[in-house]
Amino acid sequence: MKWWNNFLRYLREVKVELKKVVLPDSKSLWGSTLVVIVVSIILGVVIGGFDLLISKIFGIFTR
């Protein structure tokens, strides 16, 4: 039953670690969410622009 003792010890350690978790307040959560959305939009536009540019360049050479 050594595996059972290891499992119980693991669960106790998980419980201790979960007590250390601090959830963000609503204001900082919304701020972080806004940053993620804005950065995602910016990166999407930049990657889309590069994709369009590269496809136009390849289109010129492959005609």
PDB file with one MODEL, atoms N, CA, C and O in Angstrom:
MODEL        1
ATOM      1  N   MET A   1       0.817  -1.201   0.000  1.00  0.00           N
ATOM      2  CA  MET A   1       0.000   0.000   0.000  1.00  0.00           C
ATOM      3  C   MET A   1       0.858   1.260   0.000  1.00  0.00           C
ATOM      4  O   MET A   1       0.406   2.334   0.398  1.00  0.00           O
ATOM      5  N   LYS A   2       2.104   1.112  -0.454  1.00  0.00           N
ATOM      6  CA  LYS A   2       2.980   2.271  -0.496  1.00  0.00           C
ATOM      7  C   LYS A   2       2.432   3.334  -1.449  1.00  0.00           C
ATOM      8  O   LYS A   2       2.524   4.528  -1.167  1.00  0.00           O
ATOM      9  N   TRP A   3       1.857   2.899  -2.583  1.00  0.00           N
ATOM     10  CA  TRP A   3       1.318   3.867  -3.531  1.00  0.00           C
ATOM     11  C   TRP A   3       0.183   4.666  -2.917  1.00  0.00           C
ATOM     12  O   TRP A   3       0.002   5.838  -3.246  1.00  0.00           O
ATOM     13  N   TRP A   4      -0.595   4.038  -2.018  1.00  0.00           N
ATOM     14  CA  TRP A   4      -1.700   4.746  -1.369  1.00  0.00           C
ATOM     15  C   TRP A   4      -1.160   5.845  -0.459  1.00  0.00           C
ATOM     16  O   TRP A   4      -1.692   6.955  -0.431  1.00  0.00           O
ATOM     17  N   ASN A   5      -0.106   5.532   0.280  1.00  0.00           N
ATOM     18  CA  ASN A   5       0.496   6.549   1.156  1.00  0.00           C
ATOM     19  C   ASN A   5       1.088   7.690   0.336  1.00  0.00           C
ATOM     20  O   ASN A   5       0.981   8.855   0.720  1.00  0.00           O
ATOM     21  N   ASN A   6       1.708   7.359  -0.786  1.00  0.00           N
ATOM     22  CA  ASN A   6       2.240   8.398  -1.663  1.00  0.00           C
ATOM     23  C   ASN A   6       1.119   9.279  -2.213  1.00  0.00           C
ATOM     24  O   ASN A   6       1.259  10.498  -2.307  1.00  0.00           O
ATOM     25  N   PHE A   7       0.021   8.649  -2.569  1.00  0.00           N
ATOM     26  CA  PHE A   7      -1.117   9.404  -3.093  1.00  0.00           C
ATOM     27  C   PHE A   7      -1.694  10.337  -2.034  1.00  0.00           C
ATOM     28  O   PHE A   7      -2.011  11.490  -2.328  1.00  0.00           O
ATOM     29  N   LEU A   8      -1.831   9.849  -0.812  1.00  0.00           N
ATOM     30  CA  LEU A   8      -2.365  10.683   0.268  1.00  0.00           C
ATOM     31  C   LEU A   8      -1.417  11.840   0.586  1.00  0.00           C
ATOM     32  O   LEU A   8      -1.860  12.955   0.860  1.00  0.00           O
ATOM     33  N   ARG A   9      -0.126  11.570   0.549  1.00  0.00           N
ATOM     34  CA  ARG A   9       0.848  12.639   0.785  1.00  0.00           C
ATOM     35  C   ARG A   9       0.758  13.692  -0.324  1.00  0.00           C
ATOM     36  O   ARG A   9       0.834  14.893  -0.066  1.00  0.00           O
ATOM     37  N   TYR A  10       0.595  13.220  -1.556  1.00  0.00           N
ATOM     38  CA  TYR A  10       0.435  14.131  -2.683  1.00  0.00           C
ATOM     39  C   TYR A  10      -0.791  15.025  -2.484  1.00  0.00           C
ATOM     40  O   TYR A  10      -0.713  16.234  -2.704  1.00  0.00           O
ATOM     41  N   LEU A  11      -1.922  14.445  -2.071  1.00  0.00           N
ATOM     42  CA  LEU A  11      -3.133  15.229  -1.850  1.00  0.00           C
ATOM     43  C   LEU A  11      -2.946  16.254  -0.737  1.00  0.00           C
ATOM     44  O   LEU A  11      -3.455  17.370  -0.836  1.00  0.00           O
ATOM     45  N   ARG A  12      -2.223  15.892   0.320  1.00  0.00           N
ATOM     46  CA  ARG A  12      -1.958  16.847   1.405  1.00  0.00           C
ATOM     47  C   ARG A  12      -1.109  18.002   0.907  1.00  0.00           C
ATOM     48  O   ARG A  12      -1.345  19.155   1.268  1.00  0.00           O
ATOM     49  N   GLU A  13      -0.112  17.691   0.071  1.00  0.00           N
ATOM     50  CA  GLU A  13       0.748  18.740  -0.473  1.00  0.00           C
ATOM     51  C   GLU A  13      -0.023  19.657  -1.417  1.00  0.00           C
ATOM     52  O   GLU A  13       0.220  20.863  -1.453  1.00  0.00           O
ATOM     53  N   VAL A  14      -0.942  19.090  -2.174  1.00  0.00           N
ATOM     54  CA  VAL A  14      -1.779  19.895  -3.058  1.00  0.00           C
ATOM     55  C   VAL A  14      -2.635  20.849  -2.234  1.00  0.00           C
ATOM     56  O   VAL A  14      -2.789  22.016  -2.594  1.00  0.00           O
ATOM     57  N   LYS A  15      -3.184  20.361  -1.143  1.00  0.00           N
ATOM     58  CA  LYS A  15      -4.014  21.200  -0.275  1.00  0.00           C
ATOM     59  C   LYS A  15      -3.208  22.357   0.298  1.00  0.00           C
ATOM     60  O   LYS A  15      -3.706  23.481   0.364  1.00  0.00           O
ATOM     61  N   VAL A  16      -1.978  22.100   0.710  1.00  0.00           N
ATOM     62  CA  VAL A  16      -1.110  23.153   1.245  1.00  0.00           C
ATOM     63  C   VAL A  16      -0.819  24.193   0.165  1.00  0.00           C
ATOM     64  O   VAL A  16      -0.875  25.395   0.426  1.00  0.00           O
ATOM     65  N   GLU A  17      -0.511  23.732  -1.043  1.00  0.00           N
ATOM     66  CA  GLU A  17      -0.193  24.660  -2.130  1.00  0.00           C
ATOM     67  C   GLU A  17      -1.415  25.487  -2.535  1.00  0.00           C
ATOM     68  O   GLU A  17      -1.286  26.670  -2.850  1.00  0.00           O
ATOM     69  N   LEU A  18      -2.593  24.874  -2.527  1.00  0.00           N
ATOM     70  CA  LEU A  18      -3.795  25.616  -2.893  1.00  0.00           C
ATOM     71  C   LEU A  18      -4.114  26.719  -1.890  1.00  0.00           C
ATOM     72  O   LEU A  18      -4.727  27.721  -2.259  1.00  0.00           O
ATOM     73  N   LYS A  19      -3.719  26.561  -0.648  1.00  0.00           N
ATOM     74  CA  LYS A  19      -3.927  27.613   0.344  1.00  0.00           C
ATOM     75  C   LYS A  19      -3.065  28.836   0.056  1.00  0.00           C
ATOM     76  O   LYS A  19      -3.378  29.933   0.517  1.00  0.00           O
ATOM     77  N   LYS A  20      -1.981  28.660  -0.704  1.00  0.00           N
ATOM     78  CA  LYS A  20      -1.084  29.763  -1.039  1.00  0.00           C
ATOM     79  C   LYS A  20      -1.569  30.586  -2.232  1.00  0.00           C
ATOM     80  O   LYS A  20      -1.059  31.678  -2.484  1.00  0.00           O
ATOM     81  N   VAL A  21      -2.545  30.067  -2.961  1.00  0.00           N
ATOM     82  CA  VAL A  21      -3.026  30.736  -4.170  1.00  0.00           C
ATOM     83  C   VAL A  21      -3.798  31.990  -3.797  1.00  0.00           C
ATOM     84  O   VAL A  21      -4.666  31.965  -2.925  1.00  0.00           O
ATOM     85  N   VAL A  22      -3.468  33.093  -4.474  1.00  0.00           N
ATOM     86  CA  VAL A  22      -4.173  34.352  -4.256  1.00  0.00           C
ATOM     87  C   VAL A  22      -4.846  34.736  -5.571  1.00  0.00           C
ATOM     88  O   VAL A  22      -4.175  34.918  -6.586  1.00  0.00           O
ATOM     89  N   LEU A  23      -6.156  34.858  -5.550  1.00  0.00           N
ATOM     90  CA  LEU A  23      -6.885  35.226  -6.754  1.00  0.00           C
ATOM     91  C   LEU A  23      -6.827  36.739  -6.936  1.00  0.00           C
ATOM     92  O   LEU A  23      -6.885  37.477  -5.953  1.00  0.00           O
ATOM     93  N   PRO A  24      -6.712  37.216  -8.183  1.00  0.00           N
ATOM     94  CA  PRO A  24      -6.642  38.653  -8.411  1.00  0.00           C
ATOM     95  C   PRO A  24      -7.987  39.323  -8.146  1.00  0.00           C
ATOM     96  O   PRO A  24      -9.044  38.698  -8.236  1.00  0.00           O
ATOM     97  N   ASP A  25      -7.917  40.611  -7.816  1.00  0.00           N
ATOM     98  CA  ASP A  25      -9.170  41.339  -7.640  1.00  0.00           C
ATOM     99  C   ASP A  25      -9.770  41.642  -9.013  1.00  0.00           C
ATOM    100  O   ASP A  25      -9.114  41.458 -10.039  1.00  0.00           O
ATOM    101  N   SER A  26     -10.992  42.096  -9.023  1.00  0.00           N
ATOM    102  CA  SER A  26     -11.730  42.289 -10.265  1.00  0.00           C
ATOM    103  C   SER A  26     -11.056  43.318 -11.173  1.00  0.00           C
ATOM    104  O   SER A  26     -11.011  43.133 -12.389  1.00  0.00           O
ATOM    105  N   LYS A  27     -10.539  44.384 -10.600  1.00  0.00           N
ATOM    106  CA  LYS A  27      -9.934  45.452 -11.396  1.00  0.00           C
ATOM    107  C   LYS A  27      -8.683  44.958 -12.127  1.00  0.00           C
ATOM    108  O   LYS A  27      -8.527  45.213 -13.322  1.00  0.00           O
ATOM    109  N   SER A  28      -7.809  44.269 -11.438  1.00  0.00           N
ATOM    110  CA  SER A  28      -6.589  43.793 -12.094  1.00  0.00           C
ATOM    111  C   SER A  28      -6.900  42.675 -13.090  1.00  0.00           C
ATOM    112  O   SER A  28      -6.211  42.538 -14.100  1.00  0.00           O
ATOM    113  N   LEU A  29      -7.924  41.883 -12.815  1.00  0.00           N
ATOM    114  CA  LEU A  29      -8.325  40.834 -13.747  1.00  0.00           C
ATOM    115  C   LEU A  29      -8.816  41.431 -15.056  1.00  0.00           C
ATOM    116  O   LEU A  29      -8.437  40.965 -16.131  1.00  0.00           O
ATOM    117  N   TRP A  30      -9.666  42.472 -14.977  1.00  0.00           N
ATOM    118  CA  TRP A  30     -10.149  43.132 -16.189  1.00  0.00           C
ATOM    119  C   TRP A  30      -9.014  43.829 -16.927  1.00  0.00           C
ATOM    120  O   TRP A  30      -8.986  43.838 -18.158  1.00  0.00           O
ATOM    121  N   GLY A  31      -8.074  44.416 -16.180  1.00  0.00           N
ATOM    122  CA  GLY A  31      -6.926  45.051 -16.817  1.00  0.00           C
ATOM    123  C   GLY A  31      -6.078  44.060 -17.582  1.00  0.00           C
ATOM    124  O   GLY A  31      -5.669  44.327 -18.712  1.00  0.00           O
ATOM    125  N   SER A  32      -5.813  42.922 -16.978  1.00  0.00           N
ATOM    126  CA  SER A  32      -5.026  41.883 -17.644  1.00  0.00           C
ATOM    127  C   SER A  32      -5.765  41.337 -18.871  1.00  0.00           C
ATOM    128  O   SER A  32      -5.155  41.080 -19.909  1.00  0.00           O
ATOM    129  N   THR A  33      -7.064  41.167 -18.742  1.00  0.00           N
ATOM    130  CA  THR A  33      -7.865  40.677 -19.859  1.00  0.00           C
ATOM    131  C   THR A  33      -7.818  41.659 -21.017  1.00  0.00           C
ATOM    132  O   THR A  33      -7.686  41.250 -22.171  1.00  0.00           O
ATOM    133  N   LEU A  34      -7.922  42.940 -20.724  1.00  0.00           N
ATOM    134  CA  LEU A  34      -7.872  43.964 -21.761  1.00  0.00           C
ATOM    135  C   LEU A  34      -6.518  43.958 -22.463  1.00  0.00           C
ATOM    136  O   LEU A  34      -6.455  44.083 -23.686  1.00  0.00           O
ATOM    137  N   VAL A  35      -5.435  43.814 -21.701  1.00  0.00           N
ATOM    138  CA  VAL A  35      -4.097  43.759 -22.293  1.00  0.00           C
ATOM    139  C   VAL A  35      -3.979  42.565 -23.232  1.00  0.00           C
ATOM    140  O   VAL A  35      -3.438  42.697 -24.330  1.00  0.00           O
ATOM    141  N   VAL A  36      -4.473  41.411 -22.822  1.00  0.00           N
ATOM    142  CA  VAL A  36      -4.404  40.211 -23.658  1.00  0.00           C
ATOM    143  C   VAL A  36      -5.197  40.416 -24.946  1.00  0.00           C
ATOM    144  O   VAL A  36      -4.730  40.038 -26.020  1.00  0.00           O
ATOM    145  N   ILE A  37      -6.375  41.002 -24.857  1.00  0.00           N
ATOM    146  CA  ILE A  37      -7.200  41.222 -26.048  1.00  0.00           C
ATOM    147  C   ILE A  37      -6.530  42.196 -27.008  1.00  0.00           C
ATOM    148  O   ILE A  37      -6.484  41.946 -28.213  1.00  0.00           O
ATOM    149  N   VAL A  38      -6.005  43.313 -26.480  1.00  0.00           N
ATOM    150  CA  VAL A  38      -5.364  44.313 -27.329  1.00  0.00           C
ATOM    151  C   VAL A  38      -4.119  43.743 -28.003  1.00  0.00           C
ATOM    152  O   VAL A  38      -3.922  43.941 -29.202  1.00  0.00           O
ATOM    153  N   VAL A  39      -3.283  43.042 -27.250  1.00  0.00           N
ATOM    154  CA  VAL A  39      -2.066  42.458 -27.825  1.00  0.00           C
ATOM    155  C   VAL A  39      -2.427  41.402 -28.874  1.00  0.00           C
ATOM    156  O   VAL A  39      -1.759  41.304 -29.903  1.00  0.00           O
ATOM    157  N   SER A  40      -3.459  40.625 -28.630  1.00  0.00           N
ATOM    158  CA  SER A  40      -3.885  39.618 -29.606  1.00  0.00           C
ATOM    159  C   SER A  40      -4.350  40.269 -30.902  1.00  0.00           C
ATOM    160  O   SER A  40      -4.030  39.787 -31.988  1.00  0.00           O
ATOM    161  N   ILE A  41      -5.092  41.345 -30.799  1.00  0.00           N
ATOM    162  CA  ILE A  41      -5.562  42.049 -31.997  1.00  0.00           C
ATOM    163  C   ILE A  41      -4.385  42.637 -32.762  1.00  0.00           C
ATOM    164  O   ILE A  41      -4.313  42.515 -33.985  1.00  0.00           O
ATOM    165  N   ILE A  42      -3.464  43.272 -32.051  1.00  0.00           N
ATOM    166  CA  ILE A  42      -2.301  43.869 -32.706  1.00  0.00           C
ATOM    167  C   ILE A  42      -1.474  42.798 -33.411  1.00  0.00           C
ATOM    168  O   ILE A  42      -1.094  42.972 -34.569  1.00  0.00           O
ATOM    169  N   LEU A  43      -1.195  41.697 -32.724  1.00  0.00           N
ATOM    170  CA  LEU A  43      -0.418  40.615 -33.344  1.00  0.00           C
ATOM    171  C   LEU A  43      -1.153  40.005 -34.538  1.00  0.00           C
ATOM    172  O   LEU A  43      -0.525  39.648 -35.535  1.00  0.00           O
ATOM    173  N   GLY A  44      -2.462  39.885 -34.443  1.00  0.00           N
ATOM    174  CA  GLY A  44      -3.237  39.359 -35.561  1.00  0.00           C
ATOM    175  C   GLY A  44      -3.134  40.252 -36.785  1.00  0.00           C
ATOM    176  O   GLY A  44      -3.001  39.760 -37.905  1.00  0.00           O
ATOM    177  N   VAL A  45      -3.195  41.566 -36.578  1.00  0.00           N
ATOM    178  CA  VAL A  45      -3.069  42.508 -37.688  1.00  0.00           C
ATOM    179  C   VAL A  45      -1.665  42.451 -38.282  1.00  0.00           C
ATOM    180  O   VAL A  45      -1.509  42.450 -39.503  1.00  0.00           O
ATOM    181  N   VAL A  46      -0.638  42.404 -37.427  1.00  0.00           N
ATOM    182  CA  VAL A  46       0.741  42.355 -37.916  1.00  0.00           C
ATOM    183  C   VAL A  46       0.995  41.067 -38.697  1.00  0.00           C
ATOM    184  O   VAL A  46       1.557  41.111 -39.791  1.00  0.00           O
ATOM    185  N   ILE A  47       0.593  39.933 -38.154  1.00  0.00           N
ATOM    186  CA  ILE A  47       0.800  38.658 -38.846  1.00  0.00           C
ATOM    187  C   ILE A  47      -0.011  38.612 -40.136  1.00  0.00           C
ATOM    188  O   ILE A  47       0.475  38.117 -41.153  1.00  0.00           O
ATOM    189  N   GLY A  48      -1.231  39.120 -40.108  1.00  0.00           N
ATOM    190  CA  GLY A  48      -2.042  39.170 -41.322  1.00  0.00           C
ATOM    191  C   GLY A  48      -1.397  40.056 -42.384  1.00  0.00           C
ATOM    192  O   GLY A  48      -1.423  39.727 -43.570  1.00  0.00           O
ATOM    193  N   GLY A  49      -0.816  41.184 -41.957  1.00  0.00           N
ATOM    194  CA  GLY A  49      -0.127  42.067 -42.898  1.00  0.00           C
ATOM    195  C   GLY A  49       1.076  41.394 -43.529  1.00  0.00           C
ATOM    196  O   GLY A  49       1.282  41.494 -44.739  1.00  0.00           O
ATOM    197  N   PHE A  50       1.874  40.708 -42.719  1.00  0.00           N
ATOM    198  CA  PHE A  50       3.021  39.982 -43.261  1.00  0.00           C
ATOM    199  C   PHE A  50       2.574  38.880 -44.214  1.00  0.00           C
ATOM    200  O   PHE A  50       3.196  38.664 -45.255  1.00  0.00           O
ATOM    201  N   ASP A  51       1.512  38.194 -43.865  1.00  0.00           N
ATOM    202  CA  ASP A  51       1.001  37.126 -44.723  1.00  0.00           C
ATOM    203  C   ASP A  51       0.562  37.697 -46.071  1.00  0.00           C
ATOM    204  O   ASP A  51       0.875  37.135 -47.121  1.00  0.00           O
ATOM    205  N   LEU A  52      -0.152  38.800 -46.038  1.00  0.00           N
ATOM    206  CA  LEU A  52      -0.597  39.440 -47.278  1.00  0.00           C
ATOM    207  C   LEU A  52       0.598  39.896 -48.111  1.00  0.00           C
ATOM    208  O   LEU A  52       0.623  39.692 -49.325  1.00  0.00           O
ATOM    209  N   LEU A  53       1.572  40.502 -47.472  1.00  0.00           N
ATOM    210  CA  LEU A  53       2.762  40.981 -48.168  1.00  0.00           C
ATOM    211  C   LEU A  53       3.538  39.829 -48.813  1.00  0.00           C
ATOM    212  O   LEU A  53       3.923  39.910 -49.980  1.00  0.00           O
ATOM    213  N   ILE A  54       3.759  38.780 -48.061  1.00  0.00           N
ATOM    214  CA  ILE A  54       4.509  37.634 -48.581  1.00  0.00           C
ATOM    215  C   ILE A  54       3.742  36.961 -49.715  1.00  0.00           C
ATOM    216  O   ILE A  54       4.347  36.557 -50.708  1.00  0.00           O
ATOM    217  N   SER A  55       2.422  36.832 -49.584  1.00  0.00           N
ATOM    218  CA  SER A  55       1.652  36.203 -50.665  1.00  0.00           C
ATOM    219  C   SER A  55       1.678  37.061 -51.924  1.00  0.00           C
ATOM    220  O   SER A  55       1.708  36.513 -53.026  1.00  0.00           O
ATOM    221  N   LYS A  56       1.667  38.387 -51.801  1.00  0.00           N
ATOM    222  CA  LYS A  56       1.767  39.263 -52.973  1.00  0.00           C
ATOM    223  C   LYS A  56       3.137  39.122 -53.628  1.00  0.00           C
ATOM    224  O   LYS A  56       3.239  39.089 -54.854  1.00  0.00           O
ATOM    225  N   ILE A  57       4.185  39.039 -52.821  1.00  0.00           N
ATOM    226  CA  ILE A  57       5.542  38.885 -53.367  1.00  0.00           C
ATOM    227  C   ILE A  57       5.669  37.565 -54.108  1.00  0.00           C
ATOM    228  O   ILE A  57       6.206  37.528 -55.215  1.00  0.00           O
ATOM    229  N   PHE A  58       5.177  36.472 -53.509  1.00  0.00           N
ATOM    230  CA  PHE A  58       5.243  35.184 -54.187  1.00  0.00           C
ATOM    231  C   PHE A  58       4.377  35.188 -55.438  1.00  0.00           C
ATOM    232  O   PHE A  58       4.723  34.550 -56.433  1.00  0.00           O
ATOM    233  N   GLY A  59       3.255  35.899 -55.401  1.00  0.00           N
ATOM    234  CA  GLY A  59       2.379  35.995 -56.565  1.00  0.00           C
ATOM    235  C   GLY A  59       3.076  36.678 -57.741  1.00  0.00           C
ATOM    236  O   GLY A  59       2.867  36.298 -58.893  1.00  0.00           O
ATOM    237  N   ILE A  60       3.897  37.677 -57.455  1.00  0.00           N
ATOM    238  CA  ILE A  60       4.636  38.382 -58.505  1.00  0.00           C
ATOM    239  C   ILE A  60       5.640  37.442 -59.161  1.00  0.00           C
ATOM    240  O   ILE A  60       5.773  37.435 -60.385  1.00  0.00           O
ATOM    241  N   PHE A  61       6.345  36.651 -58.362  1.00  0.00           N
ATOM    242  CA  PHE A  61       7.384  35.784 -58.887  1.00  0.00           C
ATOM    243  C   PHE A  61       6.861  34.515 -59.545  1.00  0.00           C
ATOM    244  O   PHE A  61       7.573  33.903 -60.341  1.00  0.00           O
ATOM    245  N   THR A  62       5.650  34.110 -59.238  1.00  0.00           N
ATOM    246  CA  THR A  62       5.150  32.846 -59.761  1.00  0.00           C
ATOM    247  C   THR A  62       4.225  33.014 -60.955  1.00  0.00           C
ATOM    248  O   THR A  62       3.647  32.030 -61.416  1.00  0.00           O
ATOM    249  N   ARG A  63       4.068  34.203 -61.461  1.00  0.00           N
ATOM    250  CA  ARG A  63       3.195  34.414 -62.623  1.00  0.00           C
ATOM    251  C   ARG A  63       3.838  33.922 -63.875  1.00  0.00           C
ATOM    252  O   ARG A  63       3.247  34.019 -64.951  1.00  0.00           O
TER     253      ARG A  63
ENDMDL
END
